[in-house]
Each structure stands twice: as C-alpha cells, then as structure tokens.
Amino acid sequence: MQFTGNFMFRLLAFVIFLCFAVQPASAELSTVMMPPGNQNSQQPDIPYGAVSRTRSTNGSFQGKYEKIRDLIASDRKLRRKINQAASKFGIAPIHIVGALVGEHTYNVDALDFLQTYFVKAASYLKSSIVFRYDGERISEFVARPEFAACADLQDSYRLWSCRERIWREQFAGKTTGGKSW
C-alpha cells in the first residue's frame, strides 16, 4: 500500500499535535509550520516490529486497516472525540483519522495488545493502579532475569518494546519457570 505525501504530512501533523497535547497546561504553545508535501524522498520501510506483530497474530496490514476504518466509521463517540480534538487544536479531523489509521495499521492493532499499551500509559500516571497476574505484580514480573537485557534502557518506548519482545519470545504461549503463560 503506497501512501501519498499528503498522508505523511497529516501523520506528521498528528505527531506534532500529540507533542502539544501532553505538555503541561502551563506550557506555552507555538505553531510549527511544515512545508507542504512528503518530507521523505521515498516511502519508508514498514518497521520490523510492525511486521512481526502482524505476522504473530496471523493478520495482515489490509485487515488491520479495515478494522480501524470500520471502527471509526461505526463509533459515533469516537468520531465526536476526534472532531472535538481537531477543533481544540485548529486542525481538520482527517489529520487525526489519518494518524489513527496509520498507527493502528502499521503499529498496534486497534484491538490487539491493548493490555501492553494500558500498562505503558499507567506507568506515566504514577497512581495506585496495581497490575497483577496470579498474585505477581508487574514490577516483580519485569524484574525477572529474562528481562535483564532491558534494565539499562532509559527511554520508555525502548524499555517497553524490549519487554514486549522478551514477553513474546520467552513467555507468551509458553511454559516458563514451571508456569504457563
């Protein structure tokens, strides 16, 4: 599937939108002007992680695209939230839709692996939410020796990507340490 420069521009606009959306309320916002058109001379390769996640679920990029497209088309509340966010930041809703479609087609599926992303989001909250499986806290689980390769990673994205890779390779659907996962 080939995307036009317009799609990439929209995706970039959404990423910029997210950067401003997570700023503290007291932060001063400024406009970042981007030149029109595709900023890449050629379409970038699909990241390996996206290919492996799609393959591991016996899915396809076309199927993931159709799933998020249908979700947006059928969910009135989601469309309302998209319109509200677009209005708040003075952008056309299609920019947000384009980013959602791209994210869920080439990164995480709209309905798959939500637990992983919920755990990531909760780590930012620093709240009293406690995740356990069979009595074991997530903090204890990721302290296991299998996750030692991730210990020195400071960037949250790389840290959780590393942990997700180890989960898939050594735990998901396997018996590890006498316990079925």
Long-range contacts (C-beta under 8 A, 24 or more apart in sequence): 1-61, 1-62, 1-65, 2-43, 3-43, 3-102, 4-38, 5-37, 5-38, 5-39, 6-38, 7-98, 7-102, 8-38, 8-39, 8-40, 9-34, 9-36, 9-37, 9-38, 9-39, 10-94, 10-95, 10-98, 10-99, 11-98, 11-99, 11-102, 12-39, 13-91, 13-95, 13-99, 14-95, 14-96, 14-98, 14-99, 15-99, 17-85, 17-89, 17-91, 17-95, 17-96, 17-99, 20-89, 21-85, 21-89, 46-106, 47-106, 47-107, 49-107, 49-161, 50-106, 50-107, 53-108, 53-109, 53-112, 53-113, 54-109, 56-168, 57-109, 57-112, 59-109, 59-112, 61-105, 61-106, 64-104, 64-105, 64-106, 64-109, 64-110, 65-101, 65-105, 67-104, 67-109, 67-110, 67-111, 68-100, 68-101, 68-104, 68-105, 68-110, 69-101, 71-110, 72-97, 72-100, 72-101, 113-164, 116-160, 116-164, 119-160, 120-156, 120-160, 123-156, 123-160, 124-156, 134-179, 146-170, 146-171, 146-176
